[in-house]
Structure formats: structure tokens, C-alpha cells
């Protein structure tokens, strides 16, 4: 990151261990693909100054995806993303992944769609740069009109 001052996110290949083993198959970072689905593992490096500028993880997302939202915030700063093509992170898998918040969310398509719509609502300037992503999430937002209200309820709760 010192050598490349515009890099804001550095991530690596990830391998599972524990109840499941093998490579965590994530696509390489491409701007438009990132808008469609998170391709950066939560265990990535970023600049402390970018954390301060973006205010870090949002507490406005009802069902998670704080890391995805945070990566989008850093990308909005105009930062580059760099992947080290080497397995430097090992991610534990448990027998019952459904016990975790992310495991429960992945089983519920509505929850996945709600957090994606919330990220879209928070980063519309970024999404406008991709016609495909904009159209997809604009249509999805119409299916979840109550999502915005959930954001405000959570916001009021945290005050």
C-alpha cells in the first residue's frame, strides 16, 4: 500500500479449514461485478485514513453486509482494489454454518435482497456508473419498498 498510494483495499485468496476445506471461490475484483455481489472477503486490508473518511462500518444495514458496504464506500473515494494471488487467509468453517448471522441470512433470500437494496440505496452515485447494476437494483428496490424505512428505524435506534 505504501508503493501504490491510490490502493485502498488489498485482499488475498482464502482457504477454508475446519468442517469444510478448500479454496473460497470468489471472483476477482471488477468494478461492475463488485456492484452486483461482494467479491472481497471481509478479511482485507484498508487504510486507517479511509476508515475515518467513510466512518467505517455502517450500523444502518439490518441484516449485515457491513463489509460489502464499507468496500463500496472506499471505492467511492476513488481508491483502487488490489488482489494478492496467494492464499494468505484461512477461514474456519463450522459444522452448522446456519448458526451464524451470515449463514442464517444466506438461507433467507429476502434478507439477502434487503441488504443488497440497502447497499444500493447508500451508494447510488456508484451504481449509476453501471447501467446493468443500476437497472437490476432499481427493480429489486421496487420489490422491497419497506427497506428504506428499516434503515431509518435502525438509525433512530442507534441515536
N, C-alpha and C positions, 0 to 999 in steps of 0.2 A: 504494500500500500504506500510505502514511502517512495518507491520508484515510480509509481503511477498515481499522481495526486488526484486524478479525477475518478479513480476507482472508489466506489462507496460500499460495495458488497463483495466479499470473497467467500466462496464456498467450495466444497470438495465432493468427491464421490463418497458414498455412505454404504456401509455394510451392516446387515442385521446380525445380531447374535442373541442367544437365549433360545426361546421356544421356536423361533424361525431363524434361518441363516440364509446368507446370500446377499447379492447386491440389491440395494434400494434403487429401483429403476425410476429415475426421474429424467425427463428430457433436459437437454442442455438449454441454457437461457437464450431465449429470443424474445424481444420486446412484446410482440403480439401474442406469442404463446403464453407469456407471463400474465398478460391481462386475462386470458381465458382460464388459466389454472396455475396455481403456485408451482414453480419448478425449483425453488430454492429451499433447501432443508432449513429447519429452524435453527440448526447449529451452524451458524455462519458468522463471519467477522464483519464488523462495520466500524465506522469512525465514531468516536465519542461526540465529536462536534456535530455529526449528522443526527445522532440520538437527541442532542439538545435542540437542534433546529426543528426537528419533527415532533419533539416531545415524546419520543419513544412509542411504546405500545399503547394503543388506544383502549380505553375502558368502555367504548361505545359499541363494541361488537358483542352481540348477545350470546352467540354460541362458539366463540373462538375465532381462529384465523388471525390472531393479533400479529403473528409474524408475517403473514402474507400482506396484511395492511401496512405494516411497518416497511417491508421491502418496497411496496409501491410508493410510500412516502419518500424514501431515499431516491428512488428512480425519478420522482417528480422534481427532486433537487437538481436533476441533470447528471446524476452520477452514473458511472459505468458499472457493470457487473462482470466479475471475473471468476471463472471456474478453474480450480486446480484439478487436473485429470489424474487424481491419485486418491486412493481410499485413505483418508486421514481421520474419519469419524466413524465410530461404531455405535450403533443404536440398538438398545436392548428391546427385545420382543418378549412379551409375556404370553402365557397360555391363553388368557382371556382378555384380548385387546379391547373387548366391549366394555370393560370396567373403567376405561379412561374416558375423559371428556371427548377427545378426538375420535375414539373408537365408537362411542355412542352416536356422535354427530354423523359419522360416515354411514351408519346404518339408517339414518333418517334423511331422505332426500330433501325434505322441506327445510331442515336445519342447514344442510349444505347450501341450498339455494338462497336461504335468508342471509347467511354470512357473505355469500358472493355478491348479493344485491347490496348489502351494506358497504362492502368494499367499493363497489361501483359508485354508490352514492357519495362516498367520501373522496373519490378520485376521478370525478367526471372529466376534468381537464385532460387527464392522462388517457382515459378511454376514448375521448374524441379523436385521438390520433390514429385510431384503428376503426375503420368502418365496420368490419366484421364483429369486433368485440362490442362496439357501441350498440349495434343492432341487436346482438344476442342479449346483452344485459338490459337494454331498454325494454325488450319484450319480456324478459324474466321479471323485471321490476313491476310490470303491469300485472303479473300473476301474484305478486306479493305487495299489494298497496299498503298493507299494515306495517311493513318493515320500518318505514321512517318513524312511525310513532313509537316503535320499540326502542329505537335509538334514543329518542328524547326521554322516554321513561327511564332508561338506564342512566342517561346523563343527569336527570333530576335526582336519581337515587344516589349518585356519587358526590353530589354537591355537599 
